[in-house]
Amino acid sequence: MLILANPATLGSAFAVLLALALLLLIGFGALLARDVAILSRLLRGLRRHHETLPIRNRLLLPGMRGLGEEVLAALRTQRAERERRINAAAADRALVERLPDPLLKLDPAGNLLWRNAAAQSGFGPETAALLRHPELRGAMSEVAQHALPVRRSLVLAVPVPRDLDITVIPVGGPVYLLISDRTRERSIDKMRADFVANSSHELRTPLASLIGFIETLRGPAADDMEAQRRFLGIMAEQAQRMQRVIADLLSLSRIEISEHQPPEGRLLLPPLLAQIAAGMEPMLHAAAANLQLGIPADLPAVAGDADQLAQVFTNLLDNAIKYGRRGGTIRLTADRAGGDQRFEPNGILISVADEGPGIPREHIPRLTERFYRIDKGRSRAVGGTGLGLAIVKHVVNRHRGRLRIDSVEGEGTVFTVWLPTPPP
């Protein structure tokens, strides 16, 4: 017997099932949206304390739990790799910063992108002159063509001559410059050659005099006490002259070796100049000269080597006393450089002026040459070695300063030293 269902009953049952299905679908969708939101937050930025909680405690759908575990594992691996790269890059950067040789990074056009601490301290504002050097520009062009490292030797002329070996290394787009400063080694070689040449030239005459007097004392004047006293006095003067020449040569050689390295210390000039002036009292008294000081106490500090700057101003005052007018006035003054248009304003001017006979104009450009003398007889008579102004020039160069000599015949000479003041 076939029983037919009531169509109305079947319709109601289907509606109930459809409603249940919709409710289940909506609930599953809500759970899925919740779990997807949690995973999205993990992907946007996973906090460290979240990693300590099991992912199953937060994701409700079984399939999403497995996916969440995979996401966490991938994020942990990614984070570990990123931290490893960051640590490696920091270690590499620290190593490069601590390299004793200067290292610069340039773009393909030769513009500076970065430099390490050695490059900053070794070159500073001189970097622009280095990057414009023709030898370096030629090496950059060769690297651009062949993409291989190129090495060049060049001389950087300003502010003091420096011998550099530069290796240009292409690394993809950027170019690195590794610089080795060979100035000290080559200065030592030059110092040895110059010392032999200069000492042999300057010591030949006093040595010949000593040998001649010794032969005379051994022979014709062996029993002449008066001649012995006179000759021994001359021999003592010649020996002292040789001693002064050797001392100045050694001092000049030491200064030239370090000339390419500017001093790092800070120095106040007023107490130094006052101390030097006090030490010149015996010479001033012997020459019946008067020293006038004009040194403000509030001058800013300069970057300077106290011993070398003391040698500079001692030599200038010594020259003013020796070659100035006997009984005249010598003026030692210092002031800020802002009022003199011939010098940069960010510095200090120190001047030593005498009332001597002055220096002919044609001699002024050569005064700082080694052993150059205007009047050789007078220079030797007053104990000059011909090296004092050469020492002054090289010390001023090392301090990145300037030396200017102004003189009017019959009126006197002014030596002016400009020293830069470092930024605060």
C-alpha positions in Angstrom: 0.0 0.0 0.0 1.6 3.3 -1.1 1.4 6.2 1.3 2.0 9.5 -0.3 3.5 12.3 1.9 1.8 15.5 2.3 3.4 18.2 0.2 3.1 20.8 2.9 4.9 18.6 5.4 7.8 18.0 2.9 8.1 21.7 2.3 8.3 22.5 6.0 11.0 19.8 6.6 13.0 21.1 3.7 12.8 24.7 5.0 14.0 23.5 8.4 17.0 21.7 6.9 17.8 24.7 4.8 17.7 27.0 7.8 20.0 24.6 9.7 22.4 24.5 6.8 22.5 28.3 6.6 23.1 28.5 10.4 25.9 26.0 10.1 27.4 27.9 7.1 27.1 31.2 8.9 28.8 29.8 12.1 31.6 28.2 10.0 32.1 31.4 8.2 32.3 33.3 11.4 34.9 30.9 12.8 36.8 31.0 9.6 36.7 34.8 9.5 38.0 34.8 13.1 40.8 32.4 12.4 41.7 34.3 9.2 41.8 37.6 11.2 44.1 36.0 13.8 46.5 34.8 11.1 46.3 38.2 9.4 47.5 39.8 12.6 50.3 37.3 12.9 51.4 38.1 9.4 51.2 41.9 9.9 53.5 41.7 13.0 54.1 38.8 15.3 55.0 39.9 18.8 57.5 37.8 20.7 55.2 36.9 23.6 52.6 35.5 21.1 55.1 32.8 20.1 55.0 31.3 23.5 51.3 30.4 23.2 50.3 27.3 21.2 48.5 28.2 18.1 45.8 25.6 18.8 44.7 27.6 21.8 43.7 30.4 19.5 42.5 28.9 16.2 39.3 26.9 16.4 39.2 25.2 13.0 41.4 22.1 12.8 42.6 22.9 9.3 43.4 26.4 10.3 45.5 25.2 13.3 47.8 23.3 11.0 48.0 26.3 8.7 48.7 28.5 11.7 51.6 26.3 12.9 53.1 26.5 9.4 52.7 30.3 9.4 54.4 30.6 12.8 57.3 28.3 11.7 57.8 30.4 8.5 57.7 33.6 10.5 60.2 32.3 13.0 62.5 31.2 10.2 62.2 34.5 8.4 62.8 36.5 11.6 65.9 34.4 12.5 67.3 34.9 8.9 66.6 38.6 9.1 68.3 39.0 12.5 71.2 37.0 11.2 71.6 39.3 8.2 71.3 42.4 10.4 73.9 41.1 12.8 76.2 40.2 10.0 75.7 43.6 8.3 76.4 45.3 11.7 79.6 43.3 12.2 80.8 44.1 8.7 80.0 47.8 9.2 81.8 47.8 12.5 84.8 46.1 10.9 84.9 48.6 8.0 84.6 51.5 10.4 87.6 50.3 12.4 89.8 49.7 9.4 93.1 51.7 9.9 93.1 52.6 6.2 90.6 55.1 4.7 87.7 53.6 2.8 85.2 55.6 0.7 82.1 54.5 -1.1 81.1 56.3 -4.3 78.3 56.1 -6.8 79.2 55.4 -10.5 79.4 59.1 -11.1 82.1 59.5 -8.5 79.9 61.2 -5.8 80.7 60.4 -2.2 78.1 58.2 -0.5 79.9 57.1 2.6 83.3 57.0 4.3 84.7 55.3 7.3 86.2 57.0 10.4 89.8 56.8 9.1 88.8 58.6 5.9 87.0 61.3 7.8 89.9 62.0 10.2 92.6 61.5 7.5 91.1 63.7 4.8 88.0 65.6 6.1 87.5 68.7 3.9 90.3 67.5 1.6 88.1 64.7 0.3 86.7 66.9 -2.5 90.2 67.6 -3.8 91.0 63.9 -3.7 87.8 63.0 -5.7 88.7 65.6 -8.4 92.3 64.3 -8.8 92.9 63.5 -12.5 94.6 60.1 -11.7 91.6 59.0 -9.7 89.1 60.1 -12.4 91.1 58.1 -14.9 91.0 55.0 -12.6 87.3 55.5 -12.2 86.8 55.5 -16.0 88.9 52.4 -16.4 86.9 50.6 -13.7 83.6 51.6 -15.5 84.9 50.1 -18.7 86.3 46.8 -17.5 84.6 46.3 -14.1 87.9 45.2 -12.5 89.9 46.7 -9.6 92.4 49.3 -10.6 95.3 50.6 -8.5 96.9 54.0 -8.8 99.6 56.1 -7.0 99.0 59.8 -6.8 100.2 62.9 -5.0 97.6 65.0 -3.2 99.1 68.5 -3.3 96.9 70.3 -0.8 97.1 71.4 1.9 100.5 69.5 2.2 101.9 67.0 -0.3 100.7 63.4 0.4 101.7 60.2 -1.4 98.7 57.9 -1.7 98.2 54.4 -3.2 94.5 54.1 -4.1 92.7 50.9 -5.1 89.4 51.4 -6.9 87.1 48.4 -6.4 83.8 48.0 -8.3 81.0 46.2 -6.3 78.0 46.1 -8.5 76.8 49.7 -8.8 78.9 51.4 -6.1 82.6 51.8 -6.2 84.9 51.6 -3.2 88.2 53.5 -2.8 90.7 51.9 -0.4 93.5 54.4 0.3 97.0 53.6 1.7 98.9 56.7 2.8 102.6 56.2 2.0 103.6 59.7 2.9 105.5 58.7 6.0 107.5 55.9 4.4 108.5 58.0 1.4 109.2 61.0 3.7 111.6 58.8 5.7 113.4 57.8 2.5 113.5 61.4 1.4 114.6 62.5 4.9 117.6 60.2 4.8 118.7 61.4 1.4 118.2 65.1 2.3 119.9 64.7 5.6 123.0 63.3 4.0 123.0 65.9 1.2 122.3 68.9 3.5 124.5 67.9 6.3 127.4 67.1 4.1 127.0 70.5 2.4 126.6 72.6 5.6 129.2 70.7 7.7 131.9 70.7 5.1 133.1 74.2 5.8 133.3 74.0 9.7 134.9 70.5 9.5 137.5 71.9 7.1 138.2 74.7 9.6 138.5 72.3 12.5 140.9 70.1 10.6 143.0 73.1 9.6 143.1 74.5 13.2 144.0 71.0 14.6 146.9 70.7 12.1 148.1 74.2 13.0 147.9 73.5 16.7 149.9 70.3 16.2 152.5 72.0 14.1 153.5 75.7 14.0 151.3 76.8 17.0 152.2 73.8 19.2 154.0 76.1 21.7 152.1 79.3 21.0 149.7 79.7 23.9 148.1 82.9 22.6 147.4 81.2 19.2 146.1 78.1 21.0 143.6 80.2 23.0 142.4 82.0 19.9 142.2 78.9 17.7 140.4 76.9 20.4 137.8 79.6 20.7 137.2 79.5 16.9 137.1 75.7 17.0 134.5 75.8 19.8 132.3 78.2 17.7 132.6 75.9 14.7 131.7 72.9 16.7 128.7 74.6 18.2 127.6 75.7 14.7 127.7 72.0 13.6 125.7 71.0 16.6 123.0 73.6 15.8 122.8 72.5 12.2 122.5 68.8 13.1 119.8 69.6 15.7 117.8 71.7 13.3 118.1 69.1 10.5 116.8 66.4 12.8 114.0 68.6 14.0 113.0 69.5 10.5 113.1 65.8 9.5 110.8 64.8 12.3 108.4 67.6 11.4 108.3 66.6 7.7 107.5 63.0 8.6 104.3 64.0 10.5 103.4 67.0 8.3 100.6 65.1 6.5 98.9 64.4 9.8 97.2 67.4 11.4 97.4 67.7 15.2 94.5 66.5 17.2 95.0 68.3 20.5 93.5 71.7 21.5 95.7 74.5 22.6 95.3 78.0 24.1 97.8 80.4 22.6 98.0 83.2 25.2 99.7 81.2 27.9 102.1 79.6 25.4 103.1 82.9 23.8 103.6 84.5 27.3 105.9 81.6 28.3 107.9 82.0 25.1 108.2 85.7 25.5 109.5 85.2 29.1 112.1 82.8 27.8 113.5 85.3 25.3 114.4 87.8 28.1 118.2 87.0 28.1 118.4 87.5 24.3 116.4 90.7 24.4 118.7 92.0 27.2 121.8 91.2 25.2 120.4 93.0 22.1 119.1 95.9 24.2 115.7 95.3 22.5 112.2 95.8 23.9 109.4 93.3 23.4 105.9 94.6 23.3 103.0 92.0 23.7 99.4 92.4 22.5 97.7 89.1 23.2 94.1 89.0 24.3 93.4 86.5 27.0 90.1 85.3 25.5 91.4 83.9 22.2 89.7 80.6 21.2 91.7 77.4 21.2 93.4 76.1 18.1 94.1 72.6 17.0 97.8 72.5 17.7 101.0 70.7 18.9 102.3 72.8 21.8 106.0 71.9 21.3 105.9 72.5 17.5 104.1 75.9 17.8 106.5 76.9 20.6 109.4 76.2 18.1 107.6 78.3 15.5 107.3 81.5 17.6 110.6 81.0 19.3 112.3 80.9 15.8 110.4 84.0 14.7 111.3 86.0 17.8 114.9 84.7 17.6 115.1 86.0 14.0 113.5 89.4 15.0 116.1 89.8 17.8 119.1 88.7 15.6 118.2 90.6 12.5 116.2 93.5 13.9 117.7 96.9 14.9 119.8 96.8 18.0 117.9 98.7 20.7 114.7 98.5 18.7 111.2 97.3 19.5 109.8 93.9 18.6 106.0 93.4 18.7 104.4 90.1 19.3 100.6 90.3 18.8 97.7 87.9 18.4 94.1 88.4 17.5 91.1 86.9 15.7 91.4 86.9 11.9 88.1 88.5 11.1 89.5 92.0 10.5 92.2 91.1 7.9 90.7 90.4 4.5 93.9 88.5 3.4 93.1 85.6 5.7 90.0 83.4 6.3 88.0 84.7 9.3 87.8 81.4 11.2 91.3 81.6 12.6 93.8 83.4 14.8 96.6 85.7 13.5 99.9 85.8 15.4 102.4 88.4 14.2 106.1 89.1 15.0 107.3 92.6 13.8 110.8 94.0 14.0 112.4 97.4 13.1 115.3 95.9 11.2 116.6 96.8 7.8 113.9 94.9 6.0 114.2 92.2 3.3 114.5 93.0 -0.4 111.3 91.8 -2.3 113.1 89.3 -4.5 114.3 87.3 -1.5 110.9 86.9 0.2 109.6 83.9 -1.8 112.8 81.9 -1.0 113.1 82.7 2.7 111.6 79.4 3.8 114.0 77.2 1.7 116.5 75.2 3.5 119.8 77.0 4.1 118.7 80.0 2.1 120.3 83.2 3.5 120.1 86.8 2.3 123.5 87.6 3.9 125.4 84.4 4.6 128.2 86.2 6.5 125.8 87.9 8.9 123.7 84.8 9.3 126.7 82.7 10.4 128.0 85.5 12.6 124.8 85.6 14.6 124.5 81.8 14.8 121.9 81.2 12.2 121.6 77.8 10.6 119.4 78.7 7.6 116.8 76.2 8.7 114.7 78.2 11.2 112.1 79.5 8.6 112.0 76.1 6.9 110.9 74.6 10.2 108.3 77.4 10.6 106.9 76.7 7.2 106.5 72.9 7.7 105.0 73.3 11.2 102.5 75.8 9.9 101.7 73.5 7.0 101.1 70.6 9.4 98.6 72.8 11.4 96.9 73.6 8.1 97.8 77.3 8.6 99.4 80.0 6.5 102.6 82.0 6.8 102.9 85.5 5.3 106.0 87.7 5.2 105.7 91.4 4.7 108.7 93.7 4.6 109.7 97.2 3.7 113.4 98.0 3.3 114.5 100.4 5.9 111.4 99.9 8.1 111.3 96.3 9.2 109.7 92.9 8.6 106.4 91.3 9.8 106.0 87.6 9.9 102.3 86.6 10.3 101.0 83.1 11.1 97.4 82.2 10.5 96.1 79.2 12.4 92.5 77.9 11.9 90.2 77.5 14.9 88.3 74.2 14.9 84.5 74.3 15.1 83.1 73.9 18.6 
